[in-house]
Amino acid sequence: MNHEILTERLRLRFPRDTDAQAIYDRYAKDPEVVKYLSWKPHTSVEETLAMRKYWQRKIDKGHSVPYLITAREDERVMGMISVHPKDAFKAGIGYVLGKKEWGRGYMTEALKAVIAEAWQNSTYIRLSAFCDVENIGSYRVMEKAGMRFEGIARAHSVLPNMGPTPRDLKSYAIIKGD
Ligand SMILES: CC(C)(COP(=O)(O)OP(=O)(O)OC[C@H]1O[C@@H](n2cnc3c(N)ncnc32)[C@H](O)[C@@H]1OP(=O)(O)O)[C@@H](O)C(=O)NCCC(=O)NCCS
C-alpha cells in the first residue's frame, strides 16, 4: 500500500516521531476520545512518543501500516487510521479522530480511501474491524464506508477505559467486490 493517500479534504501519510506532540495534543490525551480504545489516555507527550516508537517497530516488521490523518487545507493533525495485516489476504483496521473533528464525515472519507487503496495496491480481499456495541459513531462510519455487520463477538476484549469486564464487540467486514 502507498505511504500517502490523498482525498478531497485529507492527506493520509505515515506518522513520524515529530508528530508526537500533535498526536498527544489532538487526541491521545483525551479520555473521551480513547474511551472505546485499547489504551488509556496518555499523561505526557513522552508516553505518546514511546507508543510511536513501539508502533514503528511493528511497521518495520510489516505488522502495521498506520496513516496519520491530516487536513489538506492547513496540514493539521486530526487522527490516525491503521491497517493491521493478518495474512496475505486479510487485514484489520483501526481508527481514531480528535474530538474537534468529529461529525464532519472525515473518518468515513478516510476509511473509504484506505479501503480503496487496499483493493488497488495490496493482495487483501477482506478488511475487518471491531467496535464496542455502544460506539455508535464508529459503527456508523463502517456502515457508511460499505462494511457489513457480521455479528457480535461476546465478551471479546477488555477495554481499559470501560472497566475490567470483557466487552461485547460488533464485528464488521468488507470483501473486495462487495
Ligand atoms: C468514531 C469516530 C471515528 C467517528 O469519526 P467522524 O469523522 O466523526 O465520523 P463521521 O462524521 O464520518 O460519521 C459518524 C456518523 O456517526 C454518527 N454518530 C456519531 N456519534 C453518534 C451517536 N452518539 N449517536 C448516533 N449517531 C452518532 C454521526 O451522526 C455520523 O452519521 P451520519 O453521517 O449518518 O449522521 C470518532 O468519533 C472517533 O474517533 N471516536 C473516538 C475513537 C474511536 O472510538 N475509534 C473507533 C474505535 S472502534
The ligand as a MOL file (V3000), in Angstrom:
LIG
                    3D

  0  0  0     0  0            999 V3000
M  V30 BEGIN CTAB
M  V30 COUNTS 48 50 0 0 0
M  V30 BEGIN ATOM
M  V30 1 C -15.9290 7.1520 15.7870 0
M  V30 2 C -15.2330 8.2920 15.0570 0
M  V30 3 C -14.0310 7.7350 14.3110 0
M  V30 4 C -16.1850 8.9260 14.0600 0
M  V30 5 O -15.4900 9.8710 13.2590 0
M  V30 6 P -16.3060 11.0290 12.4940 0
M  V30 7 O -15.4040 11.6620 11.4990 0
M  V30 8 O -16.9640 11.8920 13.4930 0
M  V30 9 O -17.3730 10.1400 11.7330 0
M  V30 10 P -18.2920 10.6010 10.5150 0
M  V30 11 O -18.6110 12.0580 10.6530 0
M  V30 12 O -17.6490 10.1540 9.2500 0
M  V30 13 O -19.5920 9.6990 10.7580 0
M  V30 14 C -20.0970 9.4860 12.0660 0
M  V30 15 C -21.5250 9.0250 11.9790 0
M  V30 16 O -21.9170 8.5200 13.2390 0
M  V30 17 C -22.9960 9.2740 13.7330 0
M  V30 18 N -22.8360 9.3630 15.1930 0
M  V30 19 C -21.7330 9.7220 15.8690 0
M  V30 20 N -21.9720 9.6350 17.2000 0
M  V30 21 C -23.2560 9.2150 17.3280 0
M  V30 22 C -24.0910 8.9290 18.4440 0
M  V30 23 N -23.6330 9.0510 19.6940 0
M  V30 24 N -25.3380 8.5230 18.1960 0
M  V30 25 C -25.7990 8.3710 16.9420 0
M  V30 26 N -25.0550 8.6200 15.8390 0
M  V30 27 C -23.8000 9.0360 16.0410 0
M  V30 28 C -22.9120 10.6000 13.0210 0
M  V30 29 O -24.1460 11.2480 13.0110 0
M  V30 30 C -22.4780 10.1220 11.6440 0
M  V30 31 O -23.5260 9.5060 10.9280 0
M  V30 32 P -24.3950 10.2830 9.8180 0
M  V30 33 O -23.4330 10.7840 8.7830 0
M  V30 34 O -25.3280 9.2520 9.3090 0
M  V30 35 O -25.0670 11.4180 10.5250 0
M  V30 36 C -14.7550 9.3800 16.0470 0
M  V30 37 O -15.8680 9.7930 16.7950 0
M  V30 38 C -13.6740 8.8990 16.9870 0
M  V30 39 O -12.5030 8.9380 16.6650 0
M  V30 40 N -14.0640 8.4320 18.1880 0
M  V30 41 C -13.1100 8.0220 19.2050 0
M  V30 42 C -12.2110 6.8600 18.7920 0
M  V30 43 C -12.9820 5.6130 18.4290 0
M  V30 44 O -13.9770 5.2900 19.0550 0
M  V30 45 N -12.4950 4.9310 17.3840 0
M  V30 46 C -13.1160 3.7110 16.9030 0
M  V30 47 C -12.7650 2.5500 17.7390 0
M  V30 48 S -13.5920 1.0770 17.1560 0
M  V30 END ATOM
M  V30 BEGIN BOND
M  V30 1 1 1 2
M  V30 2 1 2 3
M  V30 3 1 2 4
M  V30 4 1 2 36
M  V30 5 1 4 5
M  V30 6 1 5 6
M  V30 7 2 6 7
M  V30 8 1 6 8
M  V30 9 1 6 9
M  V30 10 1 9 10
M  V30 11 2 10 11
M  V30 12 1 10 12
M  V30 13 1 10 13
M  V30 14 1 13 14
M  V30 15 1 14 15
M  V30 16 1 15 16
M  V30 17 1 15 30
M  V30 18 1 16 17
M  V30 19 1 17 18
M  V30 20 1 17 28
M  V30 21 1 18 19
M  V30 22 1 18 27
M  V30 23 2 19 20
M  V30 24 1 20 21
M  V30 25 1 21 22
M  V30 26 2 21 27
M  V30 27 1 22 23
M  V30 28 2 22 24
M  V30 29 1 24 25
M  V30 30 2 25 26
M  V30 31 1 26 27
M  V30 32 1 28 29
M  V30 33 1 28 30
M  V30 34 1 30 31
M  V30 35 1 31 32
M  V30 36 2 32 33
M  V30 37 1 32 34
M  V30 38 1 32 35
M  V30 39 1 36 37
M  V30 40 1 36 38
M  V30 41 2 38 39
M  V30 42 1 38 40
M  V30 43 1 40 41
M  V30 44 1 41 42
M  V30 45 1 42 43
M  V30 46 2 43 44
M  V30 47 1 43 45
M  V30 48 1 45 46
M  V30 49 1 46 47
M  V30 50 1 47 48
M  V30 END BOND
M  V30 END CTAB
M  END
